[in-house]
Amino acid sequence: MFDNVVQWLVYAVSALACFWAWDKMFFWLVQKDMKSIVRILGAVLLFTPAPLTVEASNYAPAFLVIIFRTFLENNAPILDAVICMLVGLFAGLILMSLLSLFNFLRTKFSQQN
């Protein structure tokens, strides 16, 4: 009935709006690293897909898959959706670490000049 590309495009636009609201919700955080961790958590919650069932080719946001499998299905495995979210968190933390290292090296070498 609906085209998958259109569905994911609508979801991406609405997730971007929700991510903007998520970012504005934590305006009171002043520490830059803590704010980055909260942003990573919001991005992983909104943008990490997981398969609807273990062998399915249809995807949904991982946090919704975890919630619906936990409360609406009996003995449904949620480990695959949890692993998708953990991979997203791990990738976000690695990117945050690399960005922090880049900023540290840039400030260190620009102060010497």
DOGUMAR-632132 format. One line per 3 residues: number of its first residue (from 1); for each residue x, y, z of N, C-alpha, C. Coordinates in steps of 0.05 Angstrom, whole numbers, padded with zeros to 5 digits, always signed. Each point is the difference from the previous one (the first is absolute). Example, Ala and Ser with C-alpha at 12.3 -4.5 7.8 and 13.67 -1.06 7.14 Angstrom:
REM residues 2
1 = +00264/-00114/+00156/-00018/+00024/+00000/+00018/+00024/+00000 | -00007/+00021/-00014/+00016/+00024/+00001/-00015/+00022/+00014
This chain:
REM residues 113
1 = +00016/-00024/+00000/-00016/+00024/+00000/+00017/+00025/+00000 | +00020/+00001/+00018/+00018/+00023/+00001/+00028/-00008/-00010 | +00013/+00018/-00013/+00027/-00005/-00009/+00020/+00002/+00023
4 = +00019/-00019/+00002/+00019/+00000/+00022/+00017/+00024/+00001 | +00008/+00010/-00024/+00017/+00024/-00001/-00015/+00024/+00011 | -00025/+00003/-00006/-00015/+00023/+00010/-00004/-00003/+00030
7 = -00005/-00024/+00010/-00003/-00004/+00029/+00026/+00008/+00014 | +00022/-00009/-00010/+00026/+00006/+00014/+00007/+00030/-00003 | -00008/+00012/-00022/+00005/+00029/-00003/-00017/+00016/+00020
10 = -00025/-00007/+00003/-00017/+00013/+00020/+00011/-00004/+00028 | +00008/-00025/+00005/+00012/-00006/+00027/+00025/+00017/+00004 | +00017/+00002/-00020/+00026/+00014/+00003/-00006/+00030/+00006
13 = -00019/+00012/-00014/-00007/+00028/+00005/-00011/+00004/+00028 | -00018/-00018/+00008/-00011/+00003/+00027/+00020/-00007/+00022 | +00019/-00018/-00005/+00021/-00006/+00019/+00019/+00023/+00003
16 = +00006/+00014/-00022/+00017/+00024/+00001/-00013/+00022/+00017 | -00027/+00003/-00003/-00014/+00019/+00016/+00001/-00008/+00030 | -00004/-00025/+00005/+00002/-00010/+00028/+00028/+00003/+00011
19 = +00020/-00004/-00017/+00027/+00003/+00010/+00006/+00029/+00006 | -00010/+00018/-00016/+00002/+00029/+00006/-00012/+00006/+00027 | -00025/-00011/+00005/-00013/+00005/+00025/+00015/-00013/+00023
22 = +00012/-00024/-00005/+00016/-00013/+00021/+00024/+00017/+00007 | +00012/+00012/-00020/+00024/+00017/+00005/-00008/+00025/+00016 | -00023/+00012/-00007/-00009/+00024/+00014/-00010/-00007/+00029
25 = -00008/-00024/+00004/-00010/-00008/+00027/+00023/+00000/+00021 | +00024/-00004/-00009/+00023/-00001/+00018/+00017/+00026/-00002 | -00013/+00023/-00002/+00014/+00025/-00002/+00015/+00007/+00026
28 = -00009/-00011/+00022/+00012/+00006/+00026/+00026/-00014/+00005 | +00008/-00019/-00016/+00026/-00013/+00003/+00021/+00019/-00011 | +00019/+00007/+00017/+00021/+00018/-00009/+00026/-00014/-00007
31 = +00004/-00024/+00011/+00025/-00015/-00006/-00003/-00012/-00028 | +00020/+00006/-00017/-00001/-00007/-00028/-00001/-00030/-00004 | +00017/-00015/+00015/+00001/-00029/-00004/-00026/-00014/+00009
34 = -00012/+00010/+00021/-00025/-00012/+00009/-00022/+00006/-00020 | +00000/+00024/-00011/-00020/+00007/-00021/+00004/-00018/-00025 | +00025/-00007/-00007/+00005/-00017/-00022/-00010/-00028/+00005
37 = +00003/-00010/+00024/-00009/-00027/+00007/-00031/-00001/-00001 | -00013/+00021/+00009/-00030/+00001/-00002/-00009/+00001/-00029 | +00015/+00015/-00017/-00007/+00001/-00028/+00003/-00027/-00013
40 = +00022/-00014/+00007/+00004/-00027/-00011/-00022/-00018/+00008 | -00008/+00001/+00025/-00022/-00017/+00010/-00026/+00006/-00016 | -00006/+00026/-00004/-00024/+00007/-00015/+00002/-00009/-00029
43 = +00023/+00002/-00013/+00003/-00009/-00027/-00003/-00030/-00003 | +00011/-00014/+00019/-00003/-00030/+00000/-00029/-00008/+00004 | -00013/+00013/+00019/-00028/-00007/+00004/-00018/+00006/-00024
46 = +00006/+00021/-00014/-00018/+00008/-00023/+00008/-00013/-00027 | +00026/-00004/-00004/+00009/-00008/-00027/+00010/-00028/-00003 | +00000/-00017/+00021/+00010/-00027/-00002/-00022/-00019/-00009
49 = +00002/-00012/-00024/-00020/-00019/-00008/+00006/-00028/+00010 | -00021/-00016/+00003/+00002/-00028/+00007/-00021/-00016/-00015 | +00006/-00025/-00006/-00021/-00016/-00015/-00024/-00005/+00018
52 = -00024/-00001/-00012/-00024/-00004/+00015/-00001/-00028/+00012 | +00009/-00020/-00015/+00004/-00027/+00011/+00028/-00008/-00006 | +00009/-00022/+00011/+00028/-00007/-00003/+00008/-00005/-00030
55 = -00018/-00011/-00015/+00007/-00006/-00028/-00015/+00018/-00020 | -00011/+00022/+00009/-00015/+00018/-00017/+00018/+00020/-00015 | -00011/+00010/-00022/+00014/+00020/-00015/-00013/+00028/+00004
58 = -00020/+00001/+00017/-00012/+00026/+00007/+00012/+00010/+00026 | +00006/+00026/+00000/+00013/+00012/+00023/-00017/+00022/+00013 | +00006/+00004/+00026/-00013/+00021/+00015/+00021/+00012/+00020
61 = -00006/+00022/+00012/+00019/+00010/+00020/+00004/-00021/+00023 | +00025/-00003/+00008/+00007/-00022/+00018/-00015/+00003/+00027 | -00003/+00024/+00010/-00013/+00003/+00026/-00029/-00008/-00001
64 = -00013/+00005/-00023/-00028/-00009/-00003/-00002/-00030/-00003 | +00019/-00012/-00014/+00001/-00030/-00002/+00003/-00012/+00028 | +00018/+00011/+00016/+00004/-00011/+00027/-00025/+00003/+00017
67 = -00013/+00023/-00001/-00024/+00005/+00016/-00023/-00019/-00009 | -00005/-00002/-00026/-00022/-00016/-00009/+00005/-00030/+00004 | +00025/-00009/-00005/+00005/-00028/+00005/-00002/-00007/+00030
70 = +00008/+00018/+00017/-00001/-00005/+00029/-00029/-00002/+00010 | -00016/+00019/-00008/-00027/+00002/+00012/-00022/-00014/-00016 | +00004/-00004/-00026/-00022/-00011/-00016/+00004/-00029/-00009
73 = +00025/-00010/+00002/+00005/-00027/-00009/+00010/-00017/+00024 | -00006/-00025/-00001/+00009/-00019/+00021/+00026/-00012/-00009 | +00020/+00001/+00018/+00026/-00013/-00005/+00013/+00009/-00026
76 = -00003/+00025/-00007/+00012/+00011/-00024/+00029/+00008/+00005 | +00018/-00007/-00017/+00028/+00008/+00004/+00004/+00030/-00006 | +00012/+00014/+00019/+00005/+00028/-00005/+00030/+00006/-00003
79 = +00016/-00022/+00002/+00029/+00004/+00000/+00010/+00013/-00026 | -00012/-00007/-00023/+00010/+00011/-00026/-00005/+00030/-00001 | -00023/+00009/+00011/-00005/+00029/+00000/+00018/+00014/+00020
82 = +00006/-00013/+00023/+00018/+00012/+00020/+00028/+00002/-00012 | +00008/-00020/-00015/+00027/+00000/-00012/+00002/+00023/-00020 | -00021/+00004/-00016/-00001/+00023/-00019/+00004/+00026/+00015
85 = -00013/+00004/+00022/+00002/+00025/+00015/+00028/+00002/+00013 | +00011/-00022/+00010/+00027/+00001/+00011/+00021/+00006/-00021 | -00003/-00011/-00024/+00019/+00007/-00021/-00002/+00030/-00007
88 = -00024/+00010/-00001/-00003/+00029/-00005/+00012/+00017/+00022 | -00003/-00008/+00025/+00012/+00015/+00022/+00031/-00002/-00001 | +00010/-00024/-00006/+00029/-00003/-00002/+00011/+00017/-00022
91 = -00013/+00000/-00023/+00010/+00016/-00023/-00001/+00030/+00007 | -00021/+00009/+00014/-00002/+00028/+00008/+00021/+00007/+00020 | +00006/-00017/+00019/+00021/+00006/+00019/+00028/+00000/-00012
94 = +00004/-00017/-00020/+00026/+00000/-00014/+00003/+00026/-00016 | -00022/+00009/-00014/+00001/+00025/-00014/+00004/+00024/+00018 | -00013/-00001/+00024/+00004/+00022/+00019/+00029/+00000/+00010
97 = +00012/-00023/+00005/+00027/-00001/+00009/+00020/+00010/-00021 | -00005/-00008/-00025/+00017/+00010/-00022/-00002/+00030/-00003 | -00025/+00011/+00002/-00003/+00028/-00002/+00013/+00015/+00023
100 = -00001/-00011/+00024/+00014/+00012/+00023/+00030/+00000/-00004 | +00010/-00023/-00010/+00029/-00001/-00005/+00008/+00019/-00021 | -00015/+00003/-00022/+00006/+00019/-00021/+00000/+00029/+00011
103 = -00020/+00007/+00016/-00001/+00027/+00012/+00023/+00005/+00019 | +00008/-00021/+00016/+00023/+00003/+00018/+00025/+00005/-00016 | +00005/-00016/-00021/+00024/+00003/-00015/+00000/+00027/-00015
106 = -00023/+00008/-00010/-00001/+00026/-00014/+00006/+00023/+00019 | -00010/+00000/+00024/+00006/+00021/+00019/+00028/-00001/+00010 | +00011/-00024/+00003/+00027/-00003/+00010/+00020/+00011/-00021
109 = -00004/-00006/-00025/+00019/+00009/-00020/-00005/+00029/-00009 | -00024/+00010/+00003/-00005/+00028/-00007/+00011/+00019/+00022 | +00002/-00010/+00025/+00011/+00017/+00021/+00031/+00003/-00003
112 = +00012/-00020/-00012/+00029/+00001/-00003/+00009/+00020/-00022 | -00017/+00005/-00019/+00007/+00018/-00022/-00001/+00029/+00008
